[in-house]
Amino acid sequence: MPPAQPTRQILSDAIEEVRAVYTTLAARPVDRQCSFSTECCQFNITGRTPYLTKGEALVAARGVRAAGRKQLPERDDGACPLLHQRTGKCIIYADRPFGCRTHFCAGAGGPYARADVLDLIRRLETVDATLGGNGARALPGAVTDALRGR
C-alpha cells in the first residue's frame, strides 16, 4: 500500500517552513558579490546541478506555476530549465532553491561554508521527512515531480 499523501495543512506548513528557511538565510550577513552572470545556472559548464528536498521542489513548482507555466521549460543547452532563454533571468527567482541561494558559483564568492548553513539544511531535511521525501534530488526531476503532484 502506497504511503498516504500529506494533507493540505501539512503541505501548507511545509511550504511556509521552506520560505522561513529562505528568509533566515537572507538575513545572515554573508558577503556575496553576485553579478547575475548566470554562470552557476550553466549546469553543463559547472558540472553541478542543485539538489532540492521535496519542500523546496514544492516551492519551486509554485514559482513555475506563478510564472504561467505548467511544466519546466525544455533546455537542450545544458542550462538550468528555470533560466529564461531570452532574458537570462531565473523565472522563479523569489522561489529559487536553497542551492541557488547559497551560490556555488565561483563568481559570487564560491559556496557558503556548510557549517554556516547546516542548521538550515537540517530544517529542510526535516520538512522533506515530514512530506515523505527520500532526500534531495536533482532540480529537473524534483520540480517536474512536484508539478505533477508527486
C-alpha positions as CSV (number, residue, x, y, z in Angstrom):
1,M,0.0,0.0,0.0
2,P,1.5,3.4,-1.0
3,P,2.2,5.9,1.8
4,A,-0.6,8.4,2.5
5,Q,-0.4,11.8,0.8
6,P,0.3,14.8,3.0
7,T,-2.8,16.8,4.0
8,R,-3.3,20.2,2.6
9,Q,-2.3,21.6,6.0
10,I,0.9,19.7,6.1
11,L,1.8,20.9,2.6
12,S,1.0,24.5,3.6
13,D,3.1,24.2,6.7
14,A,5.9,22.7,4.8
15,I,5.9,25.5,2.2
16,E,5.8,28.1,5.0
17,E,8.8,26.4,6.7
18,V,10.9,26.3,3.5
19,R,10.1,30.0,2.9
20,A,11.1,30.7,6.5
21,V,14.4,29.0,5.9
22,Y,15.0,31.2,2.9
23,T,14.2,34.3,4.9
24,T,16.6,33.2,7.7
25,L,19.3,32.7,5.1
26,A,18.7,36.1,3.6
27,A,19.1,37.7,7.0
28,R,22.6,36.2,7.5
29,P,25.5,38.6,6.9
30,V,27.4,36.7,4.2
31,D,29.3,38.8,1.7
32,R,28.2,37.8,-1.8
33,Q,29.0,39.6,-5.0
34,C,26.6,38.0,-7.4
35,S,26.9,39.7,-10.8
36,F,24.0,37.8,-12.3
37,S,26.3,36.3,-14.9
38,T,24.2,33.1,-14.7
39,E,27.5,31.1,-14.6
40,C,26.0,28.9,-11.8
41,C,22.9,28.2,-14.0
42,Q,25.0,26.6,-16.7
43,F,25.0,23.1,-15.4
44,N,26.9,21.8,-18.4
45,I,29.7,24.2,-17.6
46,T,29.8,23.9,-13.8
47,G,29.2,20.2,-13.7
48,R,26.8,20.9,-10.8
49,T,23.1,20.7,-10.6
50,P,21.3,21.9,-7.4
51,Y,19.6,19.2,-5.4
52,L,16.2,20.0,-3.9
53,T,14.3,18.5,-1.0
54,K,10.6,17.8,-1.5
55,G,9.7,21.0,0.3
56,E,12.0,23.1,-1.9
57,A,10.6,21.4,-5.0
58,L,7.0,22.3,-3.9
59,V,8.1,26.0,-3.5
60,A,9.8,25.9,-6.9
61,A,6.8,24.3,-8.5
62,R,4.6,27.1,-7.2
63,G,7.0,29.6,-8.7
64,V,6.8,27.8,-12.0
65,R,3.0,28.0,-11.9
66,A,3.1,31.6,-10.8
67,A,5.2,32.3,-14.0
68,G,2.3,31.0,-16.0
69,R,3.8,27.6,-16.8
70,K,2.5,24.1,-16.2
71,Q,5.8,22.3,-16.8
72,L,9.5,23.1,-16.8
73,P,10.7,24.7,-20.0
74,E,12.9,22.4,-22.0
75,R,16.6,23.2,-22.5
76,D,18.9,21.4,-24.8
77,D,21.9,23.5,-24.0
78,G,22.7,22.1,-20.5
79,A,21.5,25.2,-18.7
80,C,19.0,25.3,-15.8
81,P,15.5,24.9,-17.1
82,L,14.4,27.8,-14.9
83,L,16.7,30.2,-16.7
84,H,14.7,32.2,-19.2
85,Q,16.3,31.7,-22.6
86,R,15.8,35.3,-23.9
87,T,16.3,37.3,-20.7
88,G,18.8,35.1,-18.9
89,K,16.9,35.6,-15.7
90,C,15.6,33.0,-13.3
91,I,11.8,32.6,-13.9
92,I,11.3,31.7,-10.2
93,Y,14.0,34.0,-8.6
94,A,11.9,34.7,-5.5
95,D,11.2,30.9,-5.1
96,R,14.7,29.7,-6.2
97,P,16.1,26.7,-4.3
98,F,18.5,26.8,-1.3
99,G,21.4,25.6,-3.5
100,C,20.9,28.6,-5.8
101,R,20.7,30.9,-2.9
102,T,24.0,29.7,-1.4
103,H,25.8,30.5,-4.7
104,F,28.0,27.6,-5.5
105,C,29.5,29.6,-8.4
106,A,33.0,31.0,-8.1
107,G,31.9,34.4,-9.5
108,A,29.8,35.1,-6.4
109,G,32.4,34.0,-3.9
110,G,32.0,30.3,-4.0
111,P,29.8,28.2,-1.9
112,Y,28.7,29.1,1.6
113,A,30.6,27.1,4.3
114,R,28.5,24.1,5.2
115,A,28.9,24.9,8.9
116,D,27.3,28.3,8.3
117,V,24.1,26.8,6.9
118,L,23.9,23.3,8.4
119,D,21.1,24.3,10.7
120,L,19.1,25.4,7.7
121,I,19.9,22.3,5.8
122,R,18.6,20.2,8.8
123,R,15.4,22.2,8.7
124,L,14.9,21.4,5.0
125,E,15.6,17.8,5.7
126,T,13.0,17.7,8.5
127,V,10.4,19.2,6.0
128,D,11.5,16.5,3.5
129,A,10.9,13.7,6.0
130,T,7.5,15.2,7.0
131,L,6.5,15.1,3.4
132,G,7.6,11.6,2.9
133,G,10.6,12.6,0.7
134,N,13.7,10.4,0.3
135,G,16.3,13.1,0.4
136,A,17.4,15.8,-2.0
137,R,17.0,15.2,-5.8
138,A,18.4,16.9,-8.9
139,L,16.4,20.0,-9.7
140,P,14.8,19.0,-13.0
141,G,13.3,15.7,-11.7
142,A,12.4,17.1,-8.3
143,V,10.5,20.1,-9.8
144,T,8.8,18.1,-12.5
145,D,7.5,15.6,-9.9
146,A,6.2,18.4,-7.7
147,L,4.4,20.0,-10.7
148,R,2.8,16.6,-11.3
149,G,1.7,16.3,-7.7
150,R,4.2,13.5,-6.8
